[in-house]
Amino acid sequence: MTCCAVDFSGHHFRARPSGALYWPATESLIVADLHLGKSERMARRSGALLPPYEINETLTRLETELVATGARRLIALGDSFDDEAAADAALPHLRELAAFCEMLWVSGNHDPGPCGLPMQGEARESGLALRHIAEEGPDISGHYHPKLNFMGQRIPVFLLGPDHLILPAFGTYTGGLDCTDPALRMLVPAGHVILTGRTARMLPFPLPARRTLRAPRGTPPRRGFLLD
């Protein structure tokens, strides 16, 4: 697994292929938008059926990242739970993880409340704001689930600009907003994206024209979307 070194606002980070961000100086693993319990919530409220294993799958990947980095602290940047039932289902596993690392929970627009965890609106550390939705920088945030159309695939990415570092969604069932969407271009008109997947790879953003791919003739235009 190849990580990508990231310098942001005078601090050094490692963007991981999983979509998690490791902060070596504070031994912290930062994730955004776990959306635990989304499949259950969708089935309960709208009848949409998704495989019901996403809480365990997401938390297993999270535990793998904590072990791999040796992080002593987990920072979750909001939208960790889809509703109270999801929180109840996830809490036993989270309490097991809490025995091995400190946890900082930032609230997001989907989180139903404290959920038995010490949530806070945002946190500030070493001159950085850690929050759910990007505001005045420099800040690290989530919320938008940035994605990039690259080589025929929609890939979750980190979006990096002078004032904002926006993380991809870590949760198993999440949509995404294309990096070219006006909402994201207002925050990061130019900078870099970091691809997730097998390796974390940094590219300039917007992509150079030579990297722009054309869809086959007759293919309807694709726009960014936010599934949640």
JOCORHU-V625780 format. One record per backbone hydrogen bond with DSSP energy under -1.0 kcal/mol. CO is the residue of the C=O (numbers start at 1). NH is the residue of the N-H. Records with the same first field share a line. If there is no record, write none. Layout:
CO=NH  NH
This chain:
2=200
4=15
6=13
8=11
11=8
13=6
14=22
15=4
16=19
17=197
20=16
21=30
22=14
23=26  28
27=72  73
28=23
29=75
30=21
31=77
32=170
33=171
35=38
36=82
37=41
38=42
39=43
40=44
41=45
42=46  48
53=57
54=58
55=59
56=60
57=61
58=62
59=63
60=64
61=65
62=66
63=67
64=68
65=69
66=70
72=102
73=29
74=104
75=31
76=106
78=33
79=35
80=36
83=87
84=88
85=89
86=90
87=91
90=94
91=95
92=96
93=97
94=98
97=100  101
102=74
104=76
105=120
114=117
117=119
120=107
123=130
125=128
128=125
129=140
130=123
132=142
138=129
139=165
140=131
141=167
142=144
144=177
146=157
147=179
148=155
150=153
153=150
155=148
156=196
158=194
159=166
160=192
163=139
164=161
165=141
166=159
176=225
177=147
178=181
181=184  185
182=186
184=188
191=205
192=160
193=203
194=158
201=195
203=193
205=191
208=211
209=212
216=219
